[in-house]
């Protein structure tokens, strides 16, 4: 199967639609990812088909949550090479996206991708999550926060919850240990005013990988003491 058809089929296999114009935009993203990856560390995955599935389709699986609506204001916390936020924006350009990362070089890469593809309505924030989450400009301003960061769930909740409006959502991707992480994050959820709405099981096309999309709803405002100072959420998680 030719690469583009393979990618298209992957998108369709998770229940979404894909046309040639969409695939073309992701082709540009993929080419820039591989080009910049030679200069700065963006991804360990360099096989084209694996990029399509393990980065792009994997990111798009967040749409299966049903809470990412057109014109939503979304923040991707610790976005890295843009996952999952940028694929969501490419798929639905009406999304008002903020990409937040602590490394300037990664922000430069993301700006380059958006310029090449011609994406408008993307804000780039070079900051640590703990600092931006305490800033009135970003605090409780978003309909949805997304993250594919590798931190444990109780840490991720402290990073992401402060950005979300009351009644908004946190969409988080987790691997096979999702249930264990949910148990360990029970106190963090309570402290931060979050409830688990749904746990979706996602089978990644053309692989034997199964992961989960966790959907949390924010039921009360974040206490002012959160997020704690930079470094504390990971050193002393809420347990």
ABEGO torsion letter per residue (X at the ends): XBAAAAAAAAAAAAGBBBBAAAAAAAAAAAAAAAAAAAABBABABABAAAAAAAAAAAAAAAAAAGABBBGBBBBBBGAEAGOAAAAAAAABAABBBBBBBABAAAAAAAAAAAAAAGBBGBBBBBBBAAAAAABAAABGABABBBBABABBAAAAAAAAAAABBBGBBBBBBBBAAAAAAAAAAAAAAAAAGBBBABBBBBBBBGBABBBBBBBBBBABBBBAAOBBBBGAAAABBBX
